[in-house]
Amino acid sequence: MKAEPTSLWSISAGERIPAAPLDRDVTVDLAIVGAGFTGCSAALEAARRGASVAVFEASRVAFGGSGRNVGLVNAGLWLPPDQIISQMGEADGTRLIDRLGQAPRLVFDLIERESIACEATRSGTLHLAHSASGLADLRDRFAQGNRIGAPLRLLDAQDTARRVGSGAFHGALLDPRAGTVQPLAYCAGLARAAQGAGARLHEGSAVSDIARQGDGWHLTVNGRTVRARAVLVATNAYQSGLARPRTSFSTVNYSQFATAPLPDDLRARILPGGEGCWDTGLVMTSIRTDRAGRLILGGMGDVAGPGGRAHAAWARRKLRVLFPELDGIAFEYQWSGRIAMTSDHVPKVLRFGPRGLAIFGYSGRGIAPGTAFGTAAAAALLDDRPEAMPLPVVSGHTERFTTLRGAVFEAGATLIHALPPSRFQGRS
């Protein structure tokens, strides 16, 4: 077993990006903090528009959630459309729904245009009903999606079993707009494309201070000074060491477990269409395969933390429940990452000064929304048009008890994952 921090994605990603640490003062149009989906897509768009761009990453490209997530290219947020509109209002909610509904197409168009090798599939995603109540929830989401023109399909238990290779589910909601990628490889491809368009990328380059000086920004990076007309902070759940801007969210951990490549006969039965899946459980489970034929199972919780044994034991039990024929097949990789979860499950775009934006709180939906928000941020910052963002920009966002809430999420996931098999079915 290969322990955290080594993930399957870091092993199977083909591209390696040359990005030396910053070692001199520079002046650019746009400085970007964080080389994940948001930062790299913003850098690519800004560079294609002719701007001088520099991306500063404290560790390496896709070190955070962008290189650790499930790899589902979803359309929309976790919230159903009616709830988004209820929370945001008709105009703003509809605008966000429309922009994120188109986001998977943006991702796959970028993959094609920039020749990004990231195991991309466009077979759709399956939201799996783990119980009768879960199926009722999917029926409601299906009806809401139909009202706004989303091309969703509600599948019965038999069709779901055929697609998944497991009879454990009551049905599923298929979204054909969506798909899967190898997330770290996708992010690395964005970074490579941004470099090719003229952007500078600097790994091992932590930003320790961002300050407004005159009509621009000064960033302190590796003891050097970066002068920029505009700044984008795109660190999401991995921001540290920066007093400004202040981002507020709860941290939720998510772990994944990958088997060895399955034999051909099992690959032909388990997710033969390559759909990515997650279920309706209170503590959700994700399921997908990669191009090599590994089954990758995911769940809430930090496998590298105190509850790691419970999460790992749960994964082995869950694998047997969903796919009894995989009993005895070991996991070769396990890893975890952090999610920035806002209290209303809607991302935030924080304006912390003139031409200064921070984007955070994707709440587990980072690939397509991150790409859409990053691309939009380039226009919003270079043209000073905050209305270019998919949702309204805010001047402040504060949440209370974020550390406590994060601890509660982890404790709840650990408790449910520690329940014996006869009790955890239907809950996780």
N, C-alpha and C positions, 0 to 999 in steps of 0.2 A: 504494500500500500504506500503510495506516494502522498505524504502529508502536506498540508498547507505550508507555504503559500503556492506550491506547484500545482497548477490546474491543468486539466487536459488541454484547454485552449492555448495555453502558453507553449505546450509541446507540439501541437498540431498546426499552429499558425505558420504559414510559409514565409511571409514577409518579415524582414527585420529592418527597422528604419535607422539609418545613421543620423544621429542627433546629438552632437557634442554639447557639453555644458557651456553656458554662457561664460565668457572670460573677458568681456570688454563692454564698455558703454555703447549703447545703440539708441537710435531714434527711429521710430516707426509710426505709421498711421494708426495701426491697431495692435495692441498688446493683448494676448489671450493667456489666461492662467488656467491650465488644465488641458491635457491632451487626450480627452475622451471623445465620445460621439459629438457632443455639443461644440467643444473647442476645435476639433479637427474639421468638422463640417463648416464652421464659421470661417476658419482659416482658408479653406479651399474656396469658398464663395468670395471672400474678400480679396484673395489673391487673383482670382479670375476677373474681378472687377478692376484690377490694376492697382490696388492698394499695397503698401508695404506692410507686412504682417510678421509678427514673431509670436510663437507659442512657447510658453515656459511650463515645463512639467517637472515637479519635484522628484519623481521617480523615473518611470519610463512610459512610453505611449501605451494607453489602455491599461495602466496599472490598477485603476480602481474598478468600479462597477462595470465599465465598458469592456473590460477584459475578463470578467468573472460571471456574467449573467447567463441566463438560459439560452439566449439567442433567438427569441421570438420577435418577429417583426410585426407587431400588432397595429391595428387601426384603432385609435382612440385611447381613452383612459380606462382604469378599472371601473369607473362609475358608469352606470347606464345613462343614455342621453337625457331622459327626463330629469334625472337628479342634477346633471350638469347645468341644464337650463334653469332649474329651480334655484341652484346656488348662485349662478352667475347672471341670470337674466336672459331674456329671449335673444337679444342681439349678440351679446358677447358669448353666450353659451353656444349658439348656432354657429358663430364664426369659428370657435375652437373645434367643435365637432367636425365641421367641414374641412378645416385645415388638417386635422389629425386623421380624418378618413382618407385623405389623399397622401398621407405621409409614407405608407409602405411603397407606393409607386415611386415617390421621390428616392427612397432607399434603393430600390431595385434599378431605377434609371441611373443613379450614380454608380452602382456596381457595374452596370453594362458600359456606361460612358467611360469610366476610368479603369476598366478591365481589372476589377478587384477580385482576386481568387479567394473566396470566403465560403465555399460550400453552400451557396445560395440556393434555396428551393422556394418555389412559389405555389406550393400545394395547399396553402391555407393553414389555419390553426383550428383546433378543436377545443372548445370550452366544455369540459366533461361534467355531467351530472353524477355526483357521487351518491345521491340519495333522491328520494321522491321530492323532497323539498327543493333540492338542487335543480331538479328538472322543472319544477314550477318557476323557479327564478329564471331559468333559461328561456322558458316560454314567454315570460314577461320581457326579457331583453330582446327576444326575437320580434315581438310585436312592436316594441319601441324602435328597433332598428328598421323595420319595414316602413314605419311612418316617416322616417327621414331618408328613405331610399337606399339604405345599406343592403347589399346583396347577400344577406345571411340565409342559411338553411338550417332548419331544425331537424336533426336526425333522430330516428328511433333507436331503441336499444340494440336491435339486430344490426342495423347499418353501422352503429358506433362500434359494436364488437368486431365487425368485419374490418373496419378501418384501423382500430387500435390493436386488435389481436388479444383483447381481454373482454370477458363478459361481466366485468365488475361495475359497469356504468349503466345508468338508466336512460341515457341519451346524450346528445351533444349539440352544441351550436357551432356550425361551420362558418368561418369567415374566409371566403376565397380571396379577399384582397391581401391577406397576410401571408406569412411564410417564415422561414428560418434562415439564419446565417451562423457561421462560426464568428462569434462577436468580436473576438480579439483580432482576427484576420480582417474583418470588415473595417474596424477602427484603424488598423495599421495601413490598410489600403487608402483610407481617407487621408491619413497623414502623408503617405507617399505621394498622393495626388496633389495635396496642398504644397508640398515641397516642389513638385514638378511645375506648379503654377507660380512659384516664386516665394512662397512663405518660408520663413526660418523656423526650425524646430530645435528646441534645446531641452534635452533630458537632463536629469540631475541638476535642475535649476529651480530651486524653491524660491518663491516670492515671499519676502518677509515683511514688506510694507508697500502700501499703495497710498499715495498722497496727491492731493490737488495742488498744483503750483502754477500760478499765472493762468493761462488759457489752455493748459494741458495737464497731463498726469505724469508723475514720476513714480516708477516702481523700483524697489530695491531687490535685486536678484543676484544671489551669490556675491554680495558685496558690491555689485556693479549697479550703475544707474541706467534705467531704461526710460526714455522720454517718449510719450505716446499721445496722440490726439484723442484716442478712444481706448477704453479698456473693457474687456469681457472677462468676468470671473465665471468659470465653468468647471468647478471642482465638485459640485453636488455633494455627495456624502463623504468626500475625502478631503474637505478643506481643513487645514490645520496651520497654526502659526500666523494667521492673518487676523488682525483686530478689525480690519475693515475690508470689505463690507460685512455686516453682521447678518448671517443667514440663520434662520430658525426652523428646525425640523426635528423629528424623532428618527433615530437610527434603528433600522430593522435589519437583522442578519438573514442571509439566505445561503443554504448549502446545497451542493450537488455531488452526485456519486455516479461514476462512469464505469461500466463493465469493460471487459476485453471485447474485441469485435466478436459478434455472435456468429455461429455457424450459418451457412447459407439457408438451411431449412427454416431456422428461427427468424432470420432476417426477412424471409418471404412472408411470414405470418404476423410479425410485430411491426406495426406502423409501416406497412409496405409502401404507402403513398408518401411517406416522409413528412406528414403533418407534425407540427409542434402542438403540445397539449398542456393544459392545466385544468384542475378540477375545481368544484364549487365548495370544497371543504373549508371549514372555519380556519384551519391551518392548512393552506393549500399544498397540493402536490403538483409538480410539473413532470412531464415525460416527453422525451424526444430521442431521436437517434442522430448519429453523425454519419458522414460519408463512409467511414471505415466500418460501420455497422455496430458501433457501441450503443448500448442503451444508457441514457443519462436520466437519472431520477433526481428530482430536487424537492426541497422542502424548507420551510422557515426554520431558522435557528443557526447558531454558529458552531460548526463542527470542530473548530479550533478552540472553542471556549470551554467553560466548566461543564456545560451540558453536552459536550461533544459525543460522549459514549452513548447517551440516550438517542441523539440524532442519528448516529451511525447504526445503532441497533434497529431503530425504526425503519431506516432505509432498507435494511436486509429483510425485515418482516414485510414491508410494503411491496417489495419486489416479488416475494413469494405469493402474496395475496393477489396481485395484479396478473402475474405471469408465473404460474406454478412450474412451468417447464424450465424456468430459470433458477429453480432451487439448486443451490450448490455453486452457482456462478458467482465469483467474487468481484468486488469492485476494485478496479486498478487505481482509480484516482478519486480523491475527495478534496473539495476546496470550498471556501465560503467567500462572500462579499457583502458589502453594506449597501442598503437602500436608504435614500433620504425620503422619509414619509411625512408629508404635511397632514395637518389635522383634517383637512377637507379633501385630501387626495388629488388636489389640483396643483400643477407646477406653479412656481412663482417667478416673475421677472421683476427684479428689484432694481430701481434706478437709484444709485448711490451718489450721483453727481452728474454734471454735464457730460454726455457721451460716456457714461459709466453704467454698465449693466451687470447684474449677477443673475444667473438662471439656476434654479435648484428645485428639488421636490418632485421628481418624476414619479415617485411612489411605486417603483418597480416597472414602469413603462418607459424605458430610456432609449431604445434603439431608434424607432421611427419618430417619436416626439423629439428626442434629442437632436436627430438630424434635421428635422423641420425647424426647431427652435434655433439651432445654431446657424442654419442657412439664413433664416429671417433676421437673426441678430446682426449679421454682417451688414445688411441693408439698413437696419435700424440705427446702427452706430455710425456708419460711414456717411449716411445721408441725414443723420439726426432726425430720424422719423420713427419714434417709438411705436407709432400706429402700425408699423410693418410687422410687429410681433403677433403671434396667433391669439394672444389674450392681452388684456390691459396691463400696462406697467404700473407697479406700485412703488411708493416712496419709502415704505417700511413694512415689515412683516414680523410679528413676534408671536411665538407660541409658548405656552407655559408648561412646565413639568416635562420637558422633552426627554431629559435623562431618565426620569421615572417611567415615562411611557415606553421608552426603548427597553428598559429592564423588564417591564411587564410583558411586552411582546416576547422577549426571549424566555422568560419564565413560563409563559403560557405554552409556547411551542415545546419547551422541554417537558412540561407536565404531560401534554397530550402525546408526545412521542414516547414517553416512558410508560404509557398505559399498555397493558397486555393486549395481544392480538384480538381477543374477543371483544375488547372495549374500544380500540382505536378505529375499527372499521366504522365508517359513517361519520367520523369526526375529523379525520385528517386525510 
